[in-house]
Amino acid sequence: MTSIAFVFPGQGSQSVGMGRDLATSSPAAAAVWETADAALGEPISSLAWEGPGERLDRTENAQPALLAASIAILEALRDQWTVAGVAAPAPAFAAGHSMGQYSAFVAAGVLSLDDGLRLVRRRGELMQASGQGRDGAMAALIGLDDSKLPELLAAAAQQGTFVVANRNAPGQVVVSGERVAIEAGVEIAKSLGAKRAIVLPVSVAAHSPLMAEAAEGMRDTLAGVAFSEPTTTLLANADARAITTGEQARAELVDHLTAGVDWVAAVERMASAGVATFVEVGPGRVLTGLTKRIAPDAELVSADDPTTHDRLIDPARVTA
């Protein structure tokens, strides 16, 4: 297979029912969900498969459920490669979008599945608590020319904390900060030519300075966790720099809480390094859609769709 990358989605890709059919058909996937239930001391599998959606969408639940769903897909694929008698592909990169970093780190052997699950549960709790007393918010901006971002940031920041949380694709960014600044920024963005500017229905100002308390809490939590050397190259969320050691990975899980996610830079970095196939390992197709806009000539595979698995299992395409 041409050089490939595994990419892992973050919060927002969860949905009730995710992973249920795969767990029924794949013992390897079912084992991941059993591990998740045991690690968390509660049936996160039942919540993911049956809902209710409002409870699944809570940050402290969505994040471990997404990690379990992503790794279940990966383990099912690994099992299929073994059964087919072909070598599993060695990805050139494993890249996660926001919370997806934890999935990437588990996939690359940096974290154990048990530790990853407990860490994202703690991460969600800390994010929910961080910035209390400062009303946080986020907004999606569609169709704003990237050249207008500095002007937007300067104007909105006069009202309070206002930063770019996600640069997801050309002309598609998410901003984060104090609600008064976000609401002002939405109107400013419209005046600067944004086609759509919408305050999102969240109360957590992710990837902003309002997450400083969560970052410090994660620093303390991560200090007691074992990090191994990655089996493939990882990428930092903020600037797509390479993460090649366990200690760099540990620092990333602190730093990315208050820094933005530049998915455009990550995809461009992987494409420039020769990646021609991006495999989204997780529920849904969010990253597949974003990546298509950044690297339109790349081959895109959504591993959540069982009909795509033949493309990944074909012995003629899979090489170590």
Disulfide bonds with the S-S distance in Angstrom:
none
